[in-house]
Amino acid sequence: MKRAFMALACAATAALVAPAVAAPAQAHTTGSQARPLDPVAALRKQFVPGHGVRFTSSATIDFGGMTTVRSTAKGALAFGRSGIAASDVSQKIDYGALLEDKDLKGADKPTRTITIGRTAYTNGGVFSSLFPEGKKWLRSSGDARVGALRGTGEFVDPLDWRTLKTVLATTKAKSAGGVVNGAKTTLYRGTITLKRLAEIEPRLKDGFSASEAKSVVGWKMWIGADQLVRKVQTSLTMKLRFKKTTIEVDATNVTSLVGWGSRVTVKAPPKSQVARLSDLLGDVPDMPDTINLGD
């Protein structure tokens, strides 16, 4: 069963680093009277070059009880004037039974990906044993603007204001959320289909069939008094069909955001340590995207 579903657990394609002291979001003012921000406006106020936010995330994808893919990630994201401009993300993925193929040497090793603008630099993982002497990073094309969190298995990207606006419009309940990452929060809950998310996030369109896109993502979002998102939790159950076999897939993700407004600095690796694909000593194995369900 070939599926782009493993994109939900692929290494983050992003880049950036080093937060400092968090700066509070500034309220939008009209005349002399301050007007409270909503979460979308609060997020967009954070898009200041040189500042950003840190995150941690964990995700699981269970394939019908046959194998479970688990990933953890952490990193720092730098903002530009319209969203994420760069990021530095470290991630480790346990592919479970999908790594039975001996050709996938190193796929379970940690990776670190730095993305600046449209250029990505990756260290570790399947590339670990392929670098020539003195080289530690593989340069490839990337796009920091699409959001680092989309590479960690998060269906709902709370750092994309369009996605945030669309998801919050599906809120079904709201309650006290307790203290999360040092902030008193309100908990928002709701559901949204993959199809609706794909209208905002094109990366989802190619990963699912029309019937699969009808699947519903359950979401929870903890938002602070400053209207900034502190935590997001998503869950999805989907039935994938292949020939005469149906497999139920359960995917979950939890992402925490801390240090809003931190000063962030990002640097590309030293040029002397950067290799291109043609420099690697051997072929890069295809990452697992299949489950053998038999005939």
KAZI-V313235 format. One record per residue. N is the residue number from 0. RES is the residue in one small letter. PHI is phi as a letter, one per 30 degrees, with the letter a starting at -180 (* if undefined). PSI is psi as a letter, one per 40 degrees, with the letter a starting at -180 (* if undefined). NEAR is the number of other ideal C-beta (glycine too) atoms within 12 Angstrom. Layout:
N;RES;PHI;PSI;NEAR, N;RES;PHI;PSI;NEAR
//
This chain:
0;m;*;h;29, 1;k;d;h;15, 2;r;b;i;28, 3;a;d;e;22, 4;f;d;d;36, 5;m;d;e;34, 6;a;d;d;32, 7;l;d;e;41, 8;a;b;e;46, 9;c;d;i;35, 10;a;d;i;44, 11;a;d;h;48, 12;t;c;g;40, 13;a;b;a;50, 14;a;a;h;45, 15;l;l;a;44, 16;v;a;a;34, 17;a;h;g;23, 18;p;d;i;31, 19;a;b;b;19, 20;v;d;h;13, 21;a;d;h;26, 22;a;c;h;23, 23;p;d;i;21, 24;a;d;i;31, 25;q;c;h;22, 26;a;d;i;18, 27;h;d;h;18, 28;t;c;i;13, 29;t;b;h;9, 30;g;i;b;7, 31;s;c;e;6, 32;q;c;h;9, 33;a;d;h;12, 34;r;c;h;15, 35;p;e;i;17, 36;l;d;i;24, 37;d;c;i;24, 38;p;e;d;37, 39;v;d;d;27, 40;a;d;d;24, 41;a;d;d;33, 42;l;d;d;37, 43;r;d;d;27, 44;k;d;d;27, 45;q;d;e;42, 46;f;d;g;29, 47;v;b;h;25, 48;p;e;h;20, 49;g;j;e;23, 50;h;b;i;36, 51;g;a;a;43, 52;v;a;i;43, 53;r;c;i;37, 54;f;b;i;46, 55;t;b;i;30, 56;s;a;i;44, 57;s;b;i;30, 58;a;b;i;40, 59;t;b;i;29, 60;i;b;h;43, 61;d;c;h;27, 62;f;c;g;38, 63;g;h;f;23, 64;g;i;e;13, 65;m;d;d;23, 66;t;a;i;26, 67;t;b;h;24, 68;v;c;h;39, 69;r;b;h;29, 70;s;b;i;41, 71;t;b;i;29, 72;a;b;i;41, 73;k;a;i;31, 74;g;l;a;47, 75;a;b;h;40, 76;l;c;h;53, 77;a;c;h;44, 78;f;c;i;38, 79;g;c;a;26, 80;r;d;e;16, 81;s;b;e;19, 82;g;l;a;35, 83;i;d;h;47, 84;a;c;d;33, 85;a;a;i;42, 86;s;a;i;50, 87;d;b;h;41, 88;v;b;h;49, 89;s;c;h;35, 90;q;b;i;40, 91;k;b;h;28, 92;i;b;h;41, 93;d;c;h;24, 94;y;d;e;34, 95;g;h;b;24, 96;a;d;e;20, 97;l;d;e;30, 98;l;c;e;24, 99;e;d;d;17, 100;d;d;h;19, 101;k;d;e;9, 102;d;d;e;17, 103;l;c;f;27, 104;k;e;h;19, 105;g;j;e;28, 106;a;d;d;37, 107;d;c;e;28, 108;k;d;i;25, 109;p;d;i;26, 110;t;b;i;38, 111;r;b;h;35, 112;t;b;h;42, 113;i;c;h;44, 114;t;b;h;43, 115;i;b;h;33, 116;g;i;b;24, 117;r;c;e;18, 118;t;b;h;26, 119;a;c;i;37, 120;y;b;h;40, 121;t;b;h;45, 122;n;b;h;33, 123;g;j;a;28, 124;g;i;a;33, 125;v;d;e;33, 126;f;d;e;38, 127;s;e;d;27, 128;s;c;e;21, 129;l;c;e;29, 130;f;d;h;29, 131;p;d;i;20, 132;e;e;h;11, 133;g;i;e;14, 134;k;c;h;28, 135;k;b;e;25, 136;w;b;i;37, 137;l;c;h;37, 138;r;c;h;32, 139;s;a;i;27, 140;s;d;i;18, 141;g;a;a;32, 142;d;a;h;26, 143;a;d;d;40, 144;r;d;d;29, 145;v;d;e;31, 146;g;j;h;44, 147;a;d;d;52, 148;l;d;d;46, 149;r;d;e;45, 150;g;c;e;43, 151;t;c;e;48, 152;g;j;e;40, 153;e;d;h;48, 154;f;d;d;47, 155;v;c;h;45, 156;d;d;h;43, 157;p;d;e;48, 158;l;c;e;47, 159;d;c;h;35, 160;w;d;d;28, 161;r;d;d;25, 162;t;d;d;40, 163;l;e;d;39, 164;k;d;d;24, 165;t;d;d;29, 166;v;d;d;39, 167;l;d;d;32, 168;a;d;e;20, 169;t;c;e;25, 170;t;e;h;23, 171;k;c;d;19, 172;a;a;i;17, 173;k;b;h;18, 174;s;a;i;16, 175;a;d;h;15, 176;g;c;e;26, 177;g;i;a;16, 178;v;c;h;16, 179;v;b;h;28, 180;n;h;f;27, 181;g;i;e;20, 182;a;b;h;27, 183;k;d;h;17, 184;t;b;i;30, 185;t;c;h;29, 186;l;c;h;27, 187;y;c;i;35, 188;r;b;i;26, 189;g;a;a;26, 190;t;b;i;26, 191;i;a;i;37, 192;t;d;i;28, 193;l;d;d;36, 194;k;d;d;23, 195;r;d;d;28, 196;l;d;d;36, 197;a;d;d;26, 198;e;d;d;18, 199;i;c;d;29, 200;e;c;g;33, 201;p;e;d;17, 202;r;e;d;28, 203;l;d;d;33, 204;k;d;d;20, 205;d;d;e;16, 206;g;d;e;33, 207;f;b;i;31, 208;s;d;i;23, 209;a;d;d;12, 210;s;d;d;15, 211;e;d;d;32, 212;a;d;e;24, 213;k;d;e;19, 214;s;d;i;33, 215;v;c;h;23, 216;v;c;h;41, 217;g;d;h;28, 218;w;b;i;42, 219;k;b;i;35, 220;m;b;h;43, 221;w;c;h;36, 222;i;b;h;39, 223;g;d;i;32, 224;a;d;d;23, 225;d;d;e;29, 226;q;i;e;34, 227;l;c;i;41, 228;v;d;h;47, 229;r;c;d;40, 230;k;a;i;36, 231;v;b;h;48, 232;q;b;h;33, 233;t;b;i;41, 234;s;b;i;29, 235;l;b;h;39, 236;t;c;h;23, 237;m;b;i;32, 238;k;c;h;21, 239;l;c;h;32, 240;r;c;h;18, 241;f;b;h;23, 242;k;h;b;12, 243;k;c;e;10, 244;t;c;h;18, 245;t;c;h;17, 246;i;b;h;28, 247;e;c;h;19, 248;v;c;h;35, 249;d;c;h;28, 250;a;b;h;39, 251;t;b;i;31, 252;n;a;i;40, 253;v;b;h;32, 254;t;b;h;46, 255;s;c;i;33, 256;l;c;h;43, 257;v;b;i;29, 258;g;i;f;33, 259;w;e;h;42, 260;g;i;e;30, 261;s;d;i;29, 262;r;d;h;25, 263;v;b;h;38, 264;t;b;h;22, 265;v;b;h;37, 266;k;b;i;18, 267;a;d;i;25, 268;p;d;i;29, 269;p;e;h;15, 270;k;e;d;15, 271;s;d;e;13, 272;q;c;e;20, 273;v;c;h;27, 274;a;c;i;28, 275;r;c;i;21, 276;l;e;d;21, 277;s;d;e;15, 278;d;d;e;22, 279;l;d;i;24, 280;l;c;g;17, 281;g;k;i;18, 282;d;d;i;15, 283;v;d;h;27, 284;p;d;i;23, 285;d;d;h;16, 286;m;d;i;28, 287;p;d;h;34, 288;d;b;e;26, 289;t;b;i;23, 290;i;b;h;30, 291;n;d;h;20, 292;l;c;e;20, 293;g;i;a;11, 294;d;c;*;8
//
